[in-house]
Amino acid sequence: MSSFVIWIFIGLLAVILGAGLYFAGRVVLPNVIPSEKTYELEVRHGKLDEVEFNRWPKQYVKIRSPHNYLINAIYIPHPNANKTVVLSHGFTYSLFGMVKYAPMFRKRGFNVLIYDLRHHGKTGGWNTTFGFYEKLDLKAVVTWAYDKLGTGGKVGVFGESLGAALSLQHAALDPRISFVIADCPFSDLNELLAYRLRNEFHLPAFPLLPVSSMICWAFTGMAFRKVSPLREMPEIEAPILLIHGDRDTFVPKEMSIALLAAAKNSRLTRIYLAPQAEHAESFWTNPTAYEQQVDNFLRDIQAIPRG
């Protein structure tokens, strides 16, 4: 082999490693939006009613993560409620992105607990792992909610986008929860990243994806193949409502359809494909239809009374 060919090979290898390092950084070290900015955005877009939010009773809490940092959370109690829903937000955002769902649950007699994911908002953690570590944080948050409720209390989880995917991963290891509502979750991290590479960068998955995964594993302990809500669906005992916008091009609706097919108990799992809705916009596209789907689900599993 000539020295020229060797240098070409070395150059290609360097390009692949450099691209892999860049993409790995984009995955586990995203540019998260500051908490205060997310609050401003939600208010500006009419998704957070400041008057209503300020009127609610609130408890600002810090919950110890099993990974040894503090999880920032806000507890919004409802008078005499013995049930709580824990809301998990999406990628690069903060807990303020979930305030829009709080009135829907408060009207139905739930306490609401919102929190910042690992490496987001005001929660610690130096990286994002798409549920690999976050699912144990959610378990700690759920434990806090149960301790707050005391004997006889019930806790469900609701997530949007990344929060939806990690809620499913958490449900596979925590049989205590009463239900899961997952709005636009991804089914498998490898598949999602391959899809994003094609759509955003017009690149094939190989060799960039396995190289990036190896780099992430070396630095965080999380390889892309280890994050798969789809693989964990058969372990979930709780009732599940999957929600997905039928015009979602960021996380395709086929991912929720695949999750539905993999569910352990089809009788306790259902899906709502929101017409005309894009990613994480199913609620705002048609709030009445969205709430009706949530109502039907919660009534059928006896989480709220039939009315």
Secondary structure per residue as TSV (DSSP state, phi and psi in degrees):
chain	resnum	aa	ss	phi	psi
A	1	M	-	360.0	127.2
A	2	S	-	-71.1	158.5
A	3	S	H	-63.1	-30.4
A	4	F	H	-63.0	-45.8
A	5	V	H	-64.4	-39.3
A	6	I	H	-61.6	-43.6
A	7	W	H	-66.6	-34.8
A	8	I	H	-62.5	-44.8
A	9	F	H	-62.1	-45.6
A	10	I	H	-62.6	-40.3
A	11	G	H	-63.3	-43.7
A	12	L	H	-63.7	-41.3
A	13	L	H	-62.3	-41.4
A	14	A	H	-64.1	-40.2
A	15	V	H	-63.3	-44.1
A	16	I	H	-64.8	-43.0
A	17	L	H	-66.4	-40.0
A	18	G	H	-64.3	-43.7
A	19	A	H	-65.6	-38.5
A	20	G	H	-64.0	-40.6
A	21	L	H	-65.2	-41.9
A	22	Y	H	-63.1	-47.1
A	23	F	H	-67.3	-39.1
A	24	A	H	-60.3	-40.3
A	25	G	H	-63.6	-39.3
A	26	R	H	-62.4	-32.1
A	27	V	H	-78.1	-53.4
A	28	V	H	-97.5	-12.7
A	29	L	S	-126.8	61.0
A	30	P	-	-71.1	158.0
A	31	N	-	-80.7	93.8
A	32	V	-	-76.8	148.6
A	33	I	-	-81.2	129.5
A	34	P	-	-55.0	146.7
A	35	S	H	-54.0	-46.0
A	36	E	H	-62.6	-36.7
A	37	K	H	-67.4	-39.1
A	38	T	H	-64.0	-37.1
A	39	Y	H	-61.4	-47.6
A	40	E	H	-60.5	-42.0
A	41	L	H	-64.1	-42.8
A	42	E	H	-64.7	-40.8
A	43	V	H	-65.9	-45.9
A	44	R	H	-62.2	-36.2
A	45	H	T	-88.2	5.2
A	46	G	T	75.6	18.8
A	47	K	S	-97.8	-11.6
A	48	L	S	-130.6	115.2
A	49	D	-	-85.7	105.3
A	50	E	H	-59.7	-40.5
A	51	V	H	-61.8	-47.5
A	52	E	H	-65.4	-45.2
A	53	F	H	-60.4	-43.0
A	54	N	H	-70.6	-22.8
A	55	R	H	-78.8	-27.1
A	56	W	S	-66.9	142.9
A	57	P	-	-67.6	140.2
A	58	K	-	-142.1	146.1
A	59	Q	E	-123.2	119.3
A	60	Y	E	-88.7	122.6
A	61	V	E	-131.0	157.8
A	62	K	E	-121.7	125.4
A	63	I	E	-113.6	132.3
A	64	R	E	-73.7	122.5
A	65	S	-	-75.8	148.1
A	66	P	T	-65.1	-12.2
A	67	H	T	-95.2	12.2
A	68	N	S	71.0	43.2
A	69	Y	S	-139.2	174.5
A	70	L	E	-98.3	136.6
A	71	I	E	-98.0	122.3
A	72	N	E	-82.1	130.1
A	73	A	E	-146.2	157.6
A	74	I	E	-127.4	125.9
A	75	Y	E	-103.1	125.8
A	76	I	E	-116.5	96.9
A	77	P	-	-75.8	153.4
A	78	H	-	-117.0	138.6
A	79	P	T	-53.9	123.7
A	80	N	T	62.3	19.3
A	81	A	-	-77.5	139.1
A	82	N	-	-112.3	20.9
A	83	K	E	-142.2	144.4
A	84	T	E	-132.4	143.4
A	85	V	E	-114.9	133.2
A	86	V	E	-102.0	124.9
A	87	L	E	-106.6	127.2
A	88	S	E	-114.5	126.7
A	89	H	-	-84.8	-177.2
A	90	G	-	-95.4	178.1
A	91	F	T	-60.4	130.7
A	92	T	T	70.4	6.8
A	93	Y	-	-106.5	-152.6
A	94	S	-	-148.2	179.2
A	95	L	G	-59.7	-24.3
A	96	F	G	-65.3	-20.2
A	97	G	G	-69.9	-12.2
A	98	M	G	-104.4	-3.8
A	99	V	G	-59.9	-32.0
A	100	K	G	-59.5	-25.3
A	101	Y	G	-88.7	-14.7
A	102	A	H	-59.6	-44.9
A	103	P	H	-58.7	-36.1
A	104	M	H	-59.5	-40.6
A	105	F	H	-82.9	-34.6
A	106	R	H	-63.1	-38.2
A	107	K	T	-62.6	-22.5
A	108	R	T	-104.2	17.5
A	109	G	T	82.4	23.7
A	110	F	-	-101.6	141.4
A	111	N	E	-70.1	151.6
A	112	V	E	-123.5	132.3
A	113	L	E	-124.9	113.5
A	114	I	E	-110.6	149.8
A	115	Y	E	-152.0	158.8
A	116	D	-	-86.2	131.6
A	117	L	-	-67.4	164.5
A	118	R	T	-49.9	133.8
A	119	H	T	65.9	17.6
A	120	H	S	-129.9	154.6
A	121	G	T	54.6	-126.6
A	122	K	T	-111.7	22.3
A	123	T	-	-95.0	148.1
A	124	G	-	-75.0	-169.4
A	125	G	-	101.1	129.2
A	126	W	S	-90.2	-4.5
A	127	N	S	-149.9	170.6
A	128	T	-	-111.2	136.2
A	129	T	-	-128.2	16.7
A	130	F	T	57.8	27.6
A	131	G	T	115.7	-19.1
A	132	F	T	-57.9	-48.6
A	133	Y	T	-98.2	-30.0
A	134	E	H	-63.0	-29.2
A	135	K	H	-63.8	-31.1
A	136	L	H	-77.1	-29.9
A	137	D	H	-62.2	-44.8
A	138	L	H	-62.6	-37.6
A	139	K	H	-60.8	-39.4
A	140	A	H	-66.3	-37.9
A	141	V	H	-66.4	-42.2
A	142	V	H	-62.6	-40.2
A	143	T	H	-60.6	-42.8
A	144	W	H	-59.6	-42.3
A	145	A	H	-63.8	-42.5
A	146	Y	H	-65.0	-41.5
A	147	D	H	-61.9	-36.6
A	148	K	H	-67.6	-37.7
A	149	L	H	-75.2	-38.3
A	150	G	-	83.0	-167.6
A	151	T	T	-59.5	133.7
A	152	G	T	88.1	-3.6
A	153	G	-	-75.3	156.6
A	154	K	E	-129.1	143.9
A	155	V	E	-130.6	131.2
A	156	G	E	-118.1	165.2
A	157	V	E	-124.7	145.6
A	158	F	E	-137.9	128.7
A	159	G	E	-135.9	155.3
A	160	E	E	-121.3	127.9
A	161	S	T	58.6	-117.5
A	162	L	H	-55.2	-41.3
A	163	G	H	-61.3	-31.9
A	164	A	H	-70.3	-44.3
A	165	A	H	-64.5	-40.5
A	166	L	H	-74.1	-28.1
A	167	S	H	-63.7	-38.0
A	168	L	H	-67.9	-41.9
A	169	Q	H	-63.1	-40.2
A	170	H	H	-64.1	-42.2
A	171	A	H	-61.4	-27.9
A	172	A	T	-70.6	-20.3
A	173	L	T	-114.8	-2.2
A	174	D	-	-128.8	93.6
A	175	P	T	-73.5	-0.7
A	176	R	T	-74.8	-25.6
A	177	I	-	-72.0	149.8
A	178	S	S	-87.7	-28.7
A	179	F	-	-165.0	163.8
A	180	V	E	-129.7	130.6
A	181	I	E	-118.1	119.7
A	182	A	E	-120.7	109.8
A	183	D	E	-98.0	114.2
A	184	C	S	55.2	53.8
A	185	P	-	-79.1	156.7
A	186	F	-	-88.8	154.3
A	187	S	S	-93.5	-30.5
A	188	D	-	-156.4	128.8
A	189	L	H	-65.2	-42.1
A	190	N	H	-57.3	-45.8
A	191	E	H	-66.2	-40.0
A	192	L	H	-63.8	-45.7
A	193	L	H	-67.8	-35.2
A	194	A	H	-64.0	-40.5
A	195	Y	H	-63.9	-44.1
A	196	R	H	-66.4	-35.9
A	197	L	I	-61.6	-43.0
A	198	R	I	-66.1	-47.1
A	199	N	I	-77.7	-37.9
A	200	E	I	-93.4	-37.9
A	201	F	I	-113.7	-8.2
A	202	H	-	57.7	44.3
A	203	L	-	-122.7	149.2
A	204	P	-	-75.3	160.5
A	205	A	S	-68.4	-36.4
A	206	F	T	-99.5	135.2
A	207	P	T	-97.9	1.8
A	208	L	H	-63.7	-42.6
A	209	L	H	-65.5	-49.2
A	210	P	H	-63.6	-34.0
A	211	V	H	-66.1	-45.2
A	212	S	H	-62.7	-40.1
A	213	S	H	-63.1	-41.6
A	214	M	H	-62.7	-40.5
A	215	I	H	-65.5	-44.5
A	216	C	H	-60.9	-42.3
A	217	W	H	-62.3	-41.3
A	218	A	H	-63.4	-36.2
A	219	F	H	-94.6	-26.3
A	220	T	H	-123.3	-17.1
A	221	G	S	86.0	-1.5
A	222	M	-	-107.8	114.9
A	223	A	-	-97.2	148.5
A	224	F	G	-56.9	-37.5
A	225	R	G	-66.5	-16.4
A	226	K	G	-81.7	-7.1
A	227	V	-	-112.3	100.3
A	228	S	-	-149.5	90.5
A	229	P	H	-54.0	-33.7
A	230	L	H	-58.7	-44.9
A	231	R	H	-67.2	-26.0
A	232	E	H	-94.5	-8.1
A	233	M	G	-54.7	-41.2
A	234	P	G	-64.5	-12.6
A	235	E	G	-89.8	-9.2
A	236	I	-	-85.2	123.3
A	237	E	-	-91.0	-27.7
A	238	A	S	-72.5	153.0
A	239	P	-	-61.1	145.5
A	240	I	E	-131.6	132.5
A	241	L	E	-113.7	117.0
A	242	L	E	-97.5	135.4
A	243	I	E	-128.2	136.3
A	244	H	E	-153.6	135.5
A	245	G	E	-70.1	133.3
A	246	D	T	-77.3	-2.2
A	247	R	T	-115.0	20.9
A	248	D	-	-71.8	118.1
A	249	T	T	-107.7	-2.7
A	250	F	T	-87.6	-48.7
A	251	V	T	-124.5	106.2
A	252	P	T	-63.1	146.8
A	253	K	H	-60.1	-24.6
A	254	E	H	-59.4	-23.7
A	255	M	H	-68.0	-41.6
A	256	S	H	-69.0	-35.7
A	257	I	H	-62.1	-40.4
A	258	A	H	-66.5	-38.4
A	259	L	H	-62.4	-41.9
A	260	L	H	-58.8	-45.0
A	261	A	H	-64.9	-27.2
A	262	A	H	-90.4	-3.3
A	263	A	-	-63.0	145.8
A	264	K	S	-66.5	-42.3
A	265	N	-	-125.8	101.0
A	266	S	G	-63.8	-26.1
A	267	R	G	-67.8	-30.4
A	268	L	G	-100.6	6.6
A	269	T	E	-125.1	134.6
A	270	R	E	-143.0	166.8
A	271	I	E	-134.6	143.9
A	272	Y	E	-123.9	114.4
A	273	L	E	-96.4	109.1
A	274	A	E	-76.5	118.7
A	275	P	T	-61.6	137.7
A	276	Q	T	67.9	8.1
A	277	A	-	-95.5	137.6
A	278	E	-	-93.5	-170.5
A	279	H	T	-61.4	126.4
A	280	A	T	58.0	27.0
A	281	E	-	-120.2	11.8
A	282	S	H	-61.4	-40.2
A	283	F	H	-64.7	-46.5
A	284	W	H	-76.1	-23.2
A	285	T	H	-67.7	-39.5
A	286	N	-	-154.4	82.8
A	287	P	H	-58.1	-37.3
A	288	T	H	-64.3	-47.5
A	289	A	H	-64.6	-38.3
A	290	Y	H	-61.5	-49.9
A	291	E	H	-64.9	-33.3
A	292	Q	H	-65.2	-39.9
A	293	Q	H	-64.0	-43.2
A	294	V	H	-64.8	-42.7
A	295	D	H	-57.0	-51.3
A	296	N	H	-58.1	-43.1
A	297	F	H	-63.9	-50.2
A	298	L	H	-65.1	-35.0
A	299	R	H	-68.9	-42.9
A	300	D	H	-63.7	-30.5
A	301	I	T	-96.1	6.8
A	302	Q	T	64.3	30.7
A	303	A	S	-82.3	-22.7
A	304	I	S	-136.0	156.8
A	305	P	-	-67.1	151.6
A	306	R	-	-74.1	131.1
A	307	G	-	-119.1	360.0
